[in-house]
């Protein structure tokens, strides 16, 4: 039996100085109940909390730890760079090398701008699309989360869905009115919005594989349909690859799907877990960004040398050893097969969604293809499942609206232990 006395004490202390005791809402465990775990360290596939409990990690810092925590080449590179200082506020060769590396891996990226978070990347990409087209409105999809910039907090997924916040105070009606929403995977809804807002829509932004309502795959023809609509209506297609970039393939979801985006956004994966992001894309559009163009975007710590060397080391490793992603995908497939075997014996409704090294389990018998179908699953059952798995040393995302992310430090023995934990946990859910 795991004990959480130190985490409970730390959480009580944190609430005296930090709103809700956490610096990001989903960490509060509010959607699953109980006390959030305070992590002391991580190595490889494992997290260790303040009570010295060890967990098999299926969050991977929400995606970027593709090769596991404290990956030695990355740690060594950070240590060597840090002696030169942690920030300059001036250009470095590292920024160039990082940009060149991303361009060599990601399709349709002619120019790329470094920023400090995925939120900032998506916010900037949208501003750029508006400046490029001269239009104000844009389309996003219900349940897709593109960070906490005002324009994106309309029917967002992830933490907003977890806390059941439908209208976010502080987001003005004028901003909300420029945000057009549609159900994920519903092309006809997109076409209707375009017809109703002719020549007013600057962009469509989409998670090409959604990860903020579970792992939701694009239905055949969905992404291709968005590409065609943007071509016909002279709108900018933005792929939010904060989760999928360099994980689903070296070229991300663009490579995996074969669909070209005009702009693409990245997050912490390009910093190997450091707080960093980037947006890039076609030269004609990116040249509208200052100092080349009049669309202003800036960041004092953009291109931070510690983040750049960390990300450069990780992505170089992936590029030089493409079999690493194949190994990771194989482990995820192995996990899916194990889950299928156990859950099929359980005789209760479930659905597993999976692509590459992203996977999610939903307690419902219907296909989960959008936010409505994800929300229609048994969320209370997921809460019990989460805690049952936690007690067996498996740390899942603390929300039914999040994808699981595997890392390649996971061994097949770890996966077997996870499947056995599922076998034991579901007995508590009947």
C-alpha positions in Angstrom: 0.0 0.0 0.0 1.4 3.4 -1.0 1.3 6.3 1.5 1.2 10.0 0.7 1.9 11.8 4.1 4.6 14.0 2.7 2.6 14.9 -0.4 -0.4 15.8 1.8 1.8 18.0 4.0 3.3 19.7 1.0 -0.1 20.3 -0.6 -1.4 21.9 2.6 1.7 24.1 2.7 1.4 25.0 -1.0 -2.2 26.1 -0.7 -1.0 28.9 1.6 1.2 30.5 -1.1 0.0 29.2 -4.5 -3.6 29.4 -5.9 -5.1 26.0 -5.3 -1.7 24.7 -4.3 -0.6 24.1 -7.9 0.9 26.1 -10.7 -1.2 24.4 -13.4 -4.8 23.3 -12.6 -4.8 19.7 -13.9 -2.1 18.9 -11.3 -4.6 19.6 -8.5 -6.2 16.1 -8.9 -9.6 17.9 -8.7 -11.1 15.8 -11.5 -10.0 12.5 -9.8 -10.0 13.5 -6.2 -7.4 13.0 -3.6 -4.1 14.7 -2.9 -1.8 15.5 -5.8 1.6 13.8 -5.7 4.6 16.0 -5.2 7.5 14.6 -7.3 11.0 14.6 -6.0 12.9 13.1 -8.9 12.5 11.0 -12.1 14.8 8.7 -14.0 14.1 6.7 -17.1 10.5 5.4 -17.0 10.0 6.1 -13.3 8.7 8.9 -11.1 9.6 9.1 -7.4 7.3 11.2 -5.1 8.1 13.0 -1.8 7.2 9.8 0.1 9.7 7.7 -1.9 7.0 5.9 -3.8 8.0 4.8 -7.3 5.6 4.9 -10.3 5.8 3.7 -13.9 5.2 7.0 -15.7 2.6 7.4 -18.5 2.7 11.2 -18.6 6.3 11.8 -19.7 6.0 15.4 -18.6 2.9 15.6 -20.9 4.8 14.3 -23.9 8.4 15.6 -24.3 10.3 12.9 -22.4 10.3 10.6 -25.4 13.5 8.8 -24.4 12.7 8.9 -20.7 13.5 11.2 -17.7 17.0 12.5 -17.0 18.2 11.1 -20.4 22.0 11.2 -19.9 23.1 12.8 -23.2 20.6 15.6 -22.5 21.6 16.1 -18.9 25.3 16.2 -19.9 24.6 18.8 -22.6 22.7 21.0 -20.2 25.5 20.8 -17.6 28.2 21.7 -20.2 26.2 24.6 -21.5 25.2 26.0 -18.1 28.7 27.0 -17.2 28.6 29.6 -19.9 25.5 31.2 -18.3 21.8 30.4 -18.4 20.7 33.3 -20.6 22.2 36.1 -22.7 19.3 38.0 -24.2 21.2 38.0 -27.5 21.5 35.7 -30.5 23.5 32.4 -30.3 24.6 29.9 -32.9 22.6 27.3 -30.9 19.4 29.0 -32.1 20.5 28.6 -35.7 21.4 24.9 -35.3 18.1 24.2 -33.7 16.2 25.9 -36.4 18.2 24.1 -39.1 17.6 20.7 -37.3 13.8 21.3 -37.1 13.7 22.3 -40.8 15.5 19.1 -41.7 12.9 17.0 -39.9 9.6 18.8 -40.3 7.8 19.2 -43.6 6.8 22.6 -44.8 8.9 24.6 -42.3 10.9 27.2 -44.2 11.4 29.6 -41.3 10.8 29.0 -37.6 10.6 31.3 -34.6 11.5 30.1 -31.1 9.3 31.1 -28.1 8.9 30.0 -24.5 5.8 27.8 -24.4 3.3 26.0 -26.5 0.7 28.5 -25.5 2.9 31.3 -26.8 3.5 29.4 -30.0 -0.2 28.9 -30.8 -1.0 32.5 -29.8 1.7 33.8 -32.1 0.7 31.5 -35.0 -2.9 32.7 -34.8 -1.8 36.4 -34.7 0.4 35.7 -37.7 -2.4 34.1 -39.6 -4.6 37.1 -38.9 -1.9 39.5 -40.0 -1.2 37.5 -43.2 -4.8 37.2 -44.3 -6.2 40.5 -42.9 -9.1 38.6 -41.3 -10.0 38.2 -37.6 -12.1 35.0 -37.1 -10.7 31.5 -36.8 -12.0 28.0 -36.3 -11.0 25.7 -33.5 -12.5 22.3 -32.4 -14.4 21.5 -29.3 -12.1 19.7 -26.9 -8.9 20.8 -28.6 -6.6 22.7 -26.2 -4.1 25.2 -27.7 -3.0 26.8 -24.5 -4.6 29.4 -22.3 -4.5 32.5 -24.5 -7.9 34.2 -24.5 -9.0 33.3 -28.0 -8.4 29.5 -27.4 -10.4 29.2 -24.1 -13.7 28.7 -25.9 -14.9 25.1 -25.6 -11.3 24.0 -24.9 -10.4 20.5 -23.8 -7.9 19.4 -21.2 -8.0 21.4 -17.9 -11.0 23.5 -19.0 -13.0 20.3 -19.7 -11.7 18.7 -16.5 -13.0 21.6 -14.4 -16.2 21.9 -16.5 -15.6 25.6 -17.2 -17.7 26.5 -20.2 -17.4 30.3 -20.0 -14.0 31.6 -18.8 -14.2 34.9 -16.9 -11.8 37.4 -18.3 -12.3 36.4 -21.9 -14.4 39.2 -23.5 -17.3 38.7 -25.7 -15.5 40.4 -28.6 -12.7 37.8 -28.4 -15.1 34.9 -28.0 -17.2 36.1 -31.0 -14.1 35.7 -33.3 -13.6 32.1 -32.1 -15.8 29.8 -34.2 -16.1 26.2 -32.8 -17.0 23.0 -34.4 -17.0 19.3 -33.3 -13.7 17.5 -34.1 -13.9 15.2 -37.1 -17.0 16.9 -38.4 -16.2 18.4 -41.8 -19.7 19.4 -42.6 -19.8 21.6 -39.5 -16.6 23.3 -40.8 -18.1 23.9 -44.2 -21.2 25.4 -42.6 -19.1 27.8 -40.5 -17.1 28.9 -43.5 -20.3 29.5 -45.5 -21.8 31.6 -42.7 -18.6 33.7 -42.3 -17.5 34.1 -45.9 -14.1 35.8 -46.3 -13.9 36.5 -42.6 -11.9 33.5 -41.4 -8.2 33.7 -41.1 -7.3 30.2 -40.0 -8.3 26.8 -38.9 -6.2 25.5 -35.9 -6.4 21.8 -35.1 -4.6 19.1 -33.1 -4.0 16.7 -36.0 -4.2 13.9 -33.4 -6.1 15.3 -30.4 -4.6 14.7 -27.0 -6.7 16.8 -24.7 -9.9 14.8 -24.7 -8.0 11.5 -24.6 -6.2 10.3 -27.7 -8.6 11.1 -30.5 -7.6 10.1 -34.0 -8.7 12.1 -37.1 -11.2 10.2 -39.1 -10.2 9.3 -42.7 -10.5 12.4 -44.9 -10.8 14.9 -42.0 -7.4 16.5 -42.2 -7.4 16.3 -46.0 -10.8 18.0 -46.0 -9.5 20.8 -43.8 -6.5 21.3 -46.2 -8.9 21.5 -49.1 -11.2 24.0 -47.4 -8.2 26.2 -46.5 -6.9 26.1 -50.1 -10.3 27.0 -51.5 -11.0 29.8 -49.0 -7.4 31.2 -48.8 -7.3 30.4 -45.1 -4.2 29.3 -43.1 -4.1 25.7 -41.8 -2.4 25.5 -38.4 -1.3 22.2 -37.0 -0.8 22.3 -33.2 1.9 19.7 -32.8 2.8 20.5 -29.2 2.0 16.9 -28.4 2.5 15.1 -31.7 5.6 16.8 -33.0 8.7 14.5 -33.3 6.7 11.8 -31.4 4.3 10.3 -34.0 7.1 10.5 -36.6 10.3 12.5 -37.1 8.2 14.9 -39.1 5.3 14.7 -36.6 1.7 14.4 -37.6 2.3 16.1 -41.0 4.5 13.2 -42.0 2.3 10.6 -40.3 -0.9 11.9 -42.1 0.6 13.1 -45.3 -1.2 16.4 -44.9 0.7 19.7 -45.3 0.0 22.5 -42.8 0.8 26.2 -43.5 2.0 26.8 -40.0 2.9 24.3 -37.2 3.4 24.9 -33.5 5.7 23.0 -31.1 6.0 22.9 -27.4 8.3 21.5 -24.7 9.4 18.5 -26.9 11.9 20.8 -28.7 13.4 21.6 -25.3 13.5 17.9 -24.1 11.1 19.1 -21.3 12.4 22.6 -20.8 9.8 25.4 -21.0 10.1 26.2 -24.7 8.1 26.3 -27.9 8.2 27.4 -31.5 6.1 28.2 -34.5 7.1 27.9 -38.1 5.9 27.3 -41.6 5.8 28.6 -45.1 8.2 31.4 -46.0 5.5 33.6 -47.5 3.6 33.6 -44.2 6.6 33.6 -41.8 8.1 36.7 -43.5 5.2 38.7 -42.1 6.7 38.4 -38.6 8.8 41.3 -37.2 11.5 42.3 -38.0 10.8 41.2 -41.6 7.1 42.2 -41.4 4.6 44.2 -39.4 3.1 41.3 -37.3 4.8 41.9 -33.9 6.0 39.0 -31.7 8.8 39.1 -29.2 10.3 37.2 -26.2 13.2 38.2 -24.1 14.1 34.5 -23.3 13.2 33.1 -26.7 15.9 30.7 -27.9 17.2 30.3 -24.4 20.6 28.4 -24.7 19.8 25.8 -22.0 16.5 24.9 -23.7 18.1 25.0 -27.2 21.0 22.6 -26.3 18.6 20.2 -24.5 16.2 20.1 -27.4 18.9 19.9 -30.0 20.5 16.9 -28.2 17.2 15.0 -28.0 16.0 15.7 -31.5 19.5 14.9 -33.0 19.3 11.5 -31.2 15.9 10.8 -32.7 17.0 11.9 -36.2 20.2 9.8 -36.1 18.3 6.8 -34.7 14.9 6.6 -36.3 14.5 3.1 -34.9 13.9 4.7 -31.5 10.4 5.8 -32.5 9.7 2.4 -34.0 10.7 0.8 -30.7 8.4 3.2 -28.8 5.5 2.5 -31.1 6.0 -1.3 -30.7 5.9 -0.9 -26.9 2.7 1.0 -27.2 1.2 -1.6 -29.5 2.2 -4.2 -27.0 0.5 -2.3 -24.2 -2.7 -1.9 -26.3 -2.8 -5.7 -26.9 -2.3 -6.3 -23.2 -5.1 -3.9 -22.3 -7.4 -5.4 -24.9 -6.9 -8.9 -23.4 -7.6 -7.8 -19.8 -10.5 -5.5 -20.6 -12.2 -7.9 -22.9 -12.3 -10.4 -20.0 -13.7 -7.7 -17.7 -17.1 -7.8 -19.4 -17.7 -4.0 -19.0 -17.8 -1.4 -21.8 -14.5 0.2 -22.8 -12.8 1.8 -25.8 -9.1 2.1 -26.5 -7.8 4.8 -28.8 -4.3 4.6 -30.0 -1.8 6.0 -32.5 2.0 5.7 -32.4 3.0 6.2 -28.7 -0.2 8.0 -27.7 -3.0 5.9 -26.2 -6.1 6.4 -24.0 -8.7 4.2 -22.3 -12.4 5.3 -22.2 -15.0 3.6 -20.2 -17.8 3.5 -22.7 -19.0 1.2 -25.5 -19.3 3.8 -28.2 -16.5 5.0 -30.5 -14.7 8.1 -29.1 -14.2 10.5 -32.0 -14.8 13.9 -30.5 -15.4 15.8 -27.3 -19.1 14.9 -26.9 -18.4 11.2 -27.2 -15.4 11.5 -24.8 -17.6 13.3 -22.3 -20.3 10.6 -22.6 -18.0 8.0 -21.1 -18.1 7.0 -17.5 -15.9 9.6 -15.9 -16.5 8.4 -12.3 -15.3 5.0 -13.3 -12.1 6.6 -14.6 -11.5 8.3 -11.3 -11.7 5.0 -9.4 -9.4 3.4 -12.1 -6.9 6.2 -11.7 -6.5 5.7 -8.0 -6.5 1.9 -8.2 -3.6 2.2 -10.7 -1.8 4.7 -8.6 -2.0 2.3 -5.6 -0.3 -0.3 -7.8 2.5 2.0 -8.8 1.3 3.3 -12.2 1.0 7.0 -12.7 -1.6 7.9 -15.4 -2.7 11.4 -16.4 -5.0 12.6 -13.6 -7.9 13.3 -16.0 -10.1 11.3 -18.3 -9.5 14.0 -20.9 -5.8 13.4 -21.5 -3.8 11.1 -23.7 -1.2 8.8 -22.1 2.3 9.3 -23.4 4.8 6.5 -23.4 8.6 6.9 -23.3 11.2 4.6 -24.7 12.8 4.0 -21.3 9.8 1.8 -20.5 10.7 -1.9 -20.6 8.4 -4.7 -21.7 8.5 -5.8 -18.1 7.2 -2.3 -17.1 4.4 -2.8 -19.6 3.6 -6.2 -18.3 3.4 -4.8 -14.8 1.1 -2.1 -16.0 -1.2 -4.6 -17.7 -1.3 -6.7 -14.5 -2.1 -3.5 -12.5 -5.1 -3.0 -14.9 -6.2 -6.6 -14.3 -6.2 -6.0 -10.6 -7.7 -2.5 -10.8 -10.7 -3.3 -12.8 -11.9 -5.8 -10.2 -12.5 -2.7 -8.0 -14.6 -1.0 -10.6 -17.5 -3.5 -10.9 
